[in-house]
Amino acid sequence: MDNVKARFKQYQNAVEESNIVSKTDINGIITFVNDEFCKISEYTREELIGKNHNIVRHPDVPKESFRRLWSTILDKKVYKTIAKNLTKSGKVVYLNTTIIPILNLKGDIEEFLAIRHDVTKVIELNEQLLKTQDELEILNSELEERARKKTAELRALNENLQDIIKSEVAKNEEQTKLLVIQSRFASMGEMIANIAHQWRQPLNELSIALFKMKKTANNSDEEFENSYRRCKNIIKNMSNTIEDFRGFFAVDKEAKKFHISSSVHDSIFMLQGAIEREEIALKLNIINDVEIYGHKRQLDQVVINLLNNAKDALIERKVEDKTITVEVLLEENFGVLKISDNAGGIDEHVKDKIFEPYFTTKHSSSGTGIGLYMSKLIIDRANGEITAENTASGACFIVRLPIQGEFDE
């Protein structure tokens, strides 16, 4: 019995150390808060114990939400929500909240246990993405107006000078291509905002599910612990991906020094499951651990895209001994990243088009043709270059990045 109590105490401590925890009686009066609750709410334990839990309620939350909450937990069911709370200093925080009715041996409700974790940054990111969407819509409207004015100018010229018409038509064609690309960028911004909205709740639910699995698992199981940490890192990287794409449209992050190998390792980690599932041999050769200056997560997106393209080519062409080779080396004043495969190479008649926007050799359900184009834009910002060539066994993409300097803003 003592051993059971000791283990229970360890579980209790683990929950309290990694989450924001409170307990109330059946009337909603606070009977317990942990240190994390005090920290996020900015109240002391003495200020909270004995008070109604609505002390941290935000006035904007509809009363119907609380009626639904009480209806659920008084029915002895678990209630989950994203709660909008107000701290003592008036700061708004968002908490992913799970409220669990605790029953006595007779089956009656004895108290309520609430477990939360802070998702304020995720909510704020979503709001920023929505703001970016609005800005992109305004930009799109302005570009359409410019296109209309340009068309009017061309019509006026058409009545007078045929030679000027030919020249201006050629210029207009180039501008139209630019307008189409920027319009599609605006659509991508909207898409990213939608992805952020769709990912937020599932990722939070997945984090809670992982925590519950960890709580019930054997703490001495090293394999489970490694899988748990890996899943948590994947969730974190998925959230960071949305922020990275937002940053591509409006760069506002500080450039830093980082090693190319760190970007390679992080990208391989993200795709490790898919690579292993397809039985692809991945060969990593860090000849020189080159340090560059720029935005690491933007390079991560390039590496992930190149690895994905290599993987897809190997699968599509049904290569038996599938292999991807990644090399990092130093050439003069450039860090060089090479990613090659043994899928047979790029068809010569399309090799000059692969970096064009919306060009793809994949089926429409598998690719959009934007990956390599975005990769080229990122590398161009870094004052580098990305090229592709065919080897004896397949395709090889080469990224060259200057050791000095930084990504263009």
JOPE-V915980 format. One record per residue. N is the residue number from 0. RES is the residue in one small letter. SS is DSSP state (a for helix, b for strand, c for the rest). PHI is phi in radians with two decimals (none if undefined). OMEGA is omega in degrees with one decimal (* if undefined). Layout:
N;RES;SS;PHI;OMEGA
N;RES;SS;PHI;OMEGA
//
This chain:
0;m;c;none;179.6
1;d;a;-1.10;179.4
2;n;a;-1.13;178.2
3;v;a;-1.10;179.5
4;k;a;-1.12;-179.1
5;a;a;-1.13;178.9
6;r;a;-1.15;177.2
7;f;a;-1.04;179.4
8;k;a;-1.11;178.5
9;q;a;-1.11;177.2
10;y;a;-1.06;-179.7
11;q;a;-1.07;179.3
12;n;a;-1.12;-179.5
13;a;a;-1.09;178.9
14;v;a;-1.10;-176.5
15;e;a;-1.18;-177.5
16;e;a;-1.33;-173.7
17;s;a;-1.87;-177.7
18;n;c;-2.46;175.3
19;i;b;-1.71;-168.5
20;v;b;-2.14;171.9
21;s;b;-2.57;174.2
22;k;b;-2.30;175.7
23;t;b;-2.32;172.7
24;d;c;-1.40;-173.7
25;i;c;-1.22;178.1
26;n;c;-1.75;178.3
27;g;c;1.49;178.1
28;i;b;-1.51;-176.2
29;i;b;-1.18;177.4
30;t;b;-2.01;179.9
31;f;b;-2.75;168.8
32;v;b;-2.45;175.4
33;n;c;-1.60;-176.2
34;d;a;-1.08;-178.6
35;e;a;-1.13;177.4
36;f;a;-1.12;179.1
37;c;a;-1.09;-178.2
38;k;a;-1.13;-176.2
39;i;a;-1.26;-176.9
40;s;a;-1.52;-179.6
41;e;c;1.26;174.1
42;y;c;-1.70;172.2
43;t;c;-1.41;178.4
44;r;a;-1.03;-179.3
45;e;a;-1.15;179.6
46;e;a;-1.30;-174.4
47;l;a;-1.72;-176.1
48;i;c;-1.07;179.5
49;g;c;1.58;178.8
50;k;c;-1.64;174.6
51;n;b;-1.20;-175.2
52;h;a;-1.12;178.8
53;n;a;-1.27;175.9
54;i;a;-1.07;179.5
55;v;a;-1.85;-178.7
56;r;b;-1.22;175.4
57;h;c;-1.50;-176.5
58;p;c;-1.12;-178.9
59;d;c;-1.34;-176.2
60;v;c;-1.25;-177.8
61;p;c;-1.08;178.4
62;k;a;-1.09;179.9
63;e;a;-1.04;178.6
64;s;a;-1.08;-179.1
65;f;a;-1.30;175.0
66;r;a;-1.12;178.1
67;r;a;-1.16;178.3
68;l;a;-1.03;-175.6
69;w;a;-1.17;178.1
70;s;a;-1.07;-178.3
71;t;a;-1.22;-173.6
72;i;a;-1.27;175.8
73;l;a;-1.23;174.2
74;d;c;-1.52;176.8
75;k;c;1.16;178.3
76;k;c;-2.00;178.5
77;v;c;-1.34;179.9
78;y;b;-2.04;-179.8
79;k;b;-2.17;179.2
80;t;b;-2.87;167.0
81;i;b;-1.72;-174.3
82;a;b;-1.61;175.0
83;k;b;-1.72;-176.3
84;n;b;-2.03;179.7
85;l;b;-2.14;-180.0
86;t;c;-1.39;-178.6
87;k;c;-1.04;-178.7
88;s;c;-1.50;178.2
89;g;c;1.64;179.2
90;k;c;-1.46;179.7
91;v;b;-1.54;175.1
92;v;b;-2.28;177.5
93;y;b;-2.01;-176.1
94;l;b;-2.19;171.5
95;n;b;-1.31;-165.7
96;t;b;-2.08;172.1
97;t;b;-2.19;-179.1
98;i;b;-1.92;-173.4
99;i;b;-2.10;173.4
100;p;b;-1.23;177.8
101;i;b;-1.79;-175.0
102;l;b;-1.79;173.7
103;n;c;-1.51;-176.7
104;l;c;-1.11;178.9
105;k;c;-1.47;-179.0
106;g;c;1.55;178.2
107;d;c;-1.57;178.9
108;i;b;-1.24;179.8
109;e;b;-1.76;179.1
110;e;b;-2.88;178.1
111;f;b;-2.13;177.3
112;l;b;-1.91;179.6
113;a;b;-2.05;177.9
114;i;b;-2.06;-175.4
115;r;b;-2.38;163.7
116;h;b;-2.50;-170.8
117;d;b;-1.34;176.7
118;v;c;-2.11;-177.1
119;t;a;-1.01;-177.6
120;k;a;-1.12;178.9
121;v;a;-1.12;179.5
122;i;a;-1.11;-180.0
123;e;a;-1.09;177.7
124;l;a;-1.08;178.8
125;n;a;-1.08;178.3
126;e;a;-1.13;177.8
127;q;a;-1.14;178.8
128;l;a;-1.14;177.3
129;l;a;-1.12;177.3
130;k;a;-1.11;178.2
131;t;a;-1.09;177.5
132;q;a;-1.03;179.4
133;d;a;-1.09;-179.8
134;e;a;-1.11;179.8
135;l;a;-1.18;177.1
136;e;a;-1.12;176.8
137;i;a;-1.11;178.8
138;l;a;-1.05;179.9
139;n;a;-1.09;179.3
140;s;a;-1.12;179.2
141;e;a;-1.12;179.8
142;l;a;-1.15;177.2
143;e;a;-1.11;178.4
144;e;a;-1.14;177.7
145;r;a;-1.10;179.6
146;a;a;-1.14;178.9
147;r;a;-1.11;179.3
148;k;a;-1.12;-178.7
149;k;a;-1.15;178.4
150;t;a;-1.09;178.8
151;a;a;-1.11;178.5
152;e;a;-1.11;-179.2
153;l;a;-1.15;177.8
154;r;a;-1.14;178.1
155;a;a;-1.13;178.6
156;l;a;-1.15;-178.5
157;n;a;-1.09;-178.5
158;e;c;-1.37;-172.7
159;n;c;-2.05;-168.3
160;l;c;-2.23;-179.5
161;q;a;-1.18;-179.1
162;d;a;-1.14;179.0
163;i;a;-1.14;179.8
164;i;a;-1.03;-178.0
165;k;a;-1.04;-180.0
166;s;a;-1.15;-177.4
167;e;a;-1.21;177.4
168;v;a;-1.10;179.2
169;a;a;-1.07;178.2
170;k;a;-1.13;-178.3
171;n;a;-1.13;178.3
172;e;a;-1.08;178.5
173;e;a;-1.14;179.9
174;q;a;-1.15;179.1
175;t;a;-1.12;177.0
176;k;a;-1.04;179.3
177;l;a;-1.11;179.7
178;l;a;-1.10;179.2
179;v;a;-1.11;179.9
180;i;a;-1.09;-178.2
181;q;a;-1.20;176.0
182;s;a;-1.13;178.1
183;r;a;-1.21;173.4
184;f;a;-1.05;178.3
185;a;a;-1.08;177.9
186;s;a;-1.14;177.8
187;m;a;-1.13;177.2
188;g;a;-1.06;177.8
189;e;a;-1.15;179.0
190;m;a;-1.07;-179.9
191;i;a;-1.11;177.6
192;a;a;-1.07;179.1
193;n;a;-1.16;178.4
194;i;a;-1.08;179.9
195;a;a;-1.03;-179.9
196;h;a;-1.14;-177.0
197;q;a;-1.28;-177.5
198;w;a;-1.40;-167.8
199;r;a;-0.99;-175.7
200;q;a;-1.18;177.7
201;p;a;-1.02;179.3
202;l;a;-1.14;177.4
203;n;a;-1.13;178.5
204;e;a;-1.10;178.6
205;l;a;-1.11;177.8
206;s;a;-1.07;179.3
207;i;a;-1.13;-179.6
208;a;a;-1.09;177.7
209;l;a;-1.09;179.7
210;f;a;-1.11;179.2
211;k;a;-1.13;176.7
212;m;a;-1.08;179.9
213;k;a;-1.15;-178.4
214;k;a;-1.14;-177.1
215;t;a;-1.62;-176.1
216;a;c;-1.48;176.2
217;n;c;-1.32;-175.8
218;n;c;-1.09;-178.4
219;s;c;-1.55;-179.5
220;d;c;-1.39;-175.2
221;e;a;-1.15;179.9
222;e;a;-1.08;178.1
223;f;a;-1.13;-179.1
224;e;a;-1.06;179.3
225;n;a;-1.13;178.5
226;s;a;-1.13;179.6
227;y;a;-1.07;179.9
228;r;a;-1.10;-179.7
229;r;a;-1.12;178.9
230;c;a;-1.08;178.4
231;k;a;-1.09;179.3
232;n;a;-1.18;178.9
233;i;a;-1.12;178.3
234;i;a;-1.04;179.8
235;k;a;-1.08;-178.6
236;n;a;-1.19;176.4
237;m;a;-1.11;177.4
238;s;a;-1.14;-179.7
239;n;a;-1.14;-179.4
240;t;a;-1.05;178.3
241;i;a;-1.06;-179.7
242;e;a;-1.13;179.4
243;d;a;-1.10;179.3
244;f;a;-1.14;177.3
245;r;a;-1.08;179.1
246;g;a;-1.12;179.0
247;f;a;-1.19;-179.7
248;f;a;-1.40;180.0
249;a;c;-2.48;-173.9
250;v;c;-1.14;179.4
251;d;c;-2.44;-177.8
252;k;c;-1.87;-177.4
253;e;c;-1.39;175.8
254;a;c;-1.27;-178.7
255;k;b;-2.45;173.6
256;k;b;-1.38;174.8
257;f;b;-2.74;178.8
258;h;b;-1.57;177.5
259;i;a;-1.02;-178.6
260;s;a;-1.07;179.8
261;s;a;-1.16;177.1
262;s;a;-1.16;178.7
263;v;a;-1.12;-178.5
264;h;a;-1.07;-179.6
265;d;a;-1.11;-179.5
266;s;a;-1.20;177.5
267;i;a;-1.09;178.6
268;f;a;-1.02;-179.3
269;m;a;-1.11;-175.1
270;l;a;-1.80;-173.2
271;q;a;-0.98;-178.8
272;g;a;-1.06;-179.2
273;a;a;-1.15;179.9
274;i;a;-1.14;179.0
275;e;a;-1.17;-178.9
276;r;a;-1.09;179.9
277;e;c;-1.54;178.0
278;e;c;0.98;178.4
279;i;c;-1.69;175.8
280;a;b;-1.40;-179.3
281;l;b;-1.90;-179.7
282;k;b;-1.87;-178.1
283;l;b;-1.99;-177.5
284;n;b;-2.28;177.4
285;i;b;-1.60;-179.0
286;i;c;-1.27;175.3
287;n;c;-2.32;179.2
288;d;c;-1.48;-169.6
289;v;c;-1.41;175.9
290;e;b;-1.81;178.3
291;i;b;-2.21;-177.3
292;y;b;-2.16;-179.3
293;g;b;2.96;-177.5
294;h;c;-1.96;-172.0
295;k;a;-1.03;-173.4
296;r;a;-1.18;174.6
297;q;a;-1.20;175.5
298;l;a;-1.17;175.8
299;d;a;-0.94;-178.0
300;q;a;-1.11;178.4
301;v;a;-1.15;-178.0
302;v;a;-1.09;179.7
303;i;a;-1.05;-179.6
304;n;a;-1.12;-179.6
305;l;a;-1.17;176.9
306;l;a;-1.14;178.8
307;n;a;-1.10;179.0
308;n;a;-1.08;178.5
309;a;a;-1.11;179.2
310;k;a;-1.05;-178.2
311;d;a;-1.10;179.6
312;a;a;-1.14;179.2
313;l;a;-1.11;-179.5
314;i;a;-1.24;-177.0
315;e;a;-1.06;-177.0
316;r;c;-1.62;173.9
317;k;c;0.94;177.2
318;v;c;-1.24;-176.6
319;e;c;-1.31;179.9
320;d;c;-1.69;-174.4
321;k;c;-1.23;-178.1
322;t;b;-2.44;170.8
323;i;b;-2.13;-179.8
324;t;b;-2.02;179.6
325;v;b;-2.11;179.0
326;e;b;-2.18;173.4
327;v;b;-2.23;-178.3
328;l;b;-2.63;-179.8
329;l;b;-1.95;175.1
330;e;b;-2.25;-176.4
331;e;c;0.96;-178.7
332;n;c;-1.80;-177.9
333;f;b;-2.23;167.1
334;g;b;-1.49;-174.7
335;v;b;-2.06;175.7
336;l;b;-2.07;178.7
337;k;b;-2.10;177.3
338;i;b;-2.20;-175.8
339;s;b;-2.26;179.8
340;d;b;-2.44;177.6
341;n;c;-2.05;-177.3
342;a;c;-1.64;175.0
343;g;c;1.79;175.2
344;g;c;1.68;-177.8
345;i;c;-1.70;177.7
346;d;c;-1.03;-174.8
347;e;c;-1.07;-175.3
348;h;c;-1.32;177.8
349;v;c;-2.06;-173.7
350;k;a;-1.04;-179.6
351;d;a;-1.36;-175.7
352;k;a;-1.86;-168.6
353;i;c;-1.15;179.3
354;f;c;-1.67;177.1
355;e;c;-1.41;-179.5
356;p;c;-1.14;174.4
357;y;c;1.17;172.0
358;f;c;-1.68;179.5
359;t;c;-2.61;173.9
360;t;c;-1.71;-178.8
361;k;c;-1.51;172.8
362;h;c;-1.13;-176.6
363;s;c;-1.02;179.2
364;s;c;-1.41;-175.7
365;s;c;-1.92;-177.0
366;g;c;-2.70;-179.5
367;t;c;-1.85;-176.8
368;g;c;1.42;-177.7
369;i;c;-1.76;-173.3
370;g;a;-1.05;-178.6
371;l;a;-1.21;177.2
372;y;a;-1.11;178.0
373;m;a;-1.11;179.1
374;s;a;-1.07;179.5
375;k;a;-1.13;177.9
376;l;a;-1.08;179.6
377;i;a;-1.11;-179.1
378;i;a;-1.18;175.9
379;d;a;-1.06;177.4
380;r;a;-1.07;-179.2
381;a;c;-1.46;-176.9
382;n;c;1.03;178.6
383;g;c;-1.97;177.5
384;e;b;-2.56;175.9
385;i;b;-2.23;-178.7
386;t;b;-2.34;177.9
387;a;b;-2.35;176.9
388;e;b;-2.54;176.5
389;n;b;-1.71;175.3
390;t;c;-1.86;-179.3
391;a;c;-1.13;-174.9
392;s;c;-1.94;-176.6
393;g;c;-3.11;-178.2
394;a;b;-1.67;176.3
395;c;b;-2.36;175.5
396;f;b;-1.74;-175.1
397;i;b;-2.09;177.7
398;v;b;-1.96;178.5
399;r;b;-2.02;-177.2
400;l;b;-2.22;-179.3
401;p;b;-1.20;178.3
402;i;c;-1.24;178.8
403;q;c;-1.69;178.7
404;g;c;1.57;-177.8
405;e;c;-2.58;178.5
406;f;c;-1.08;177.6
407;d;c;-1.09;175.1
408;e;c;-1.66;*
//
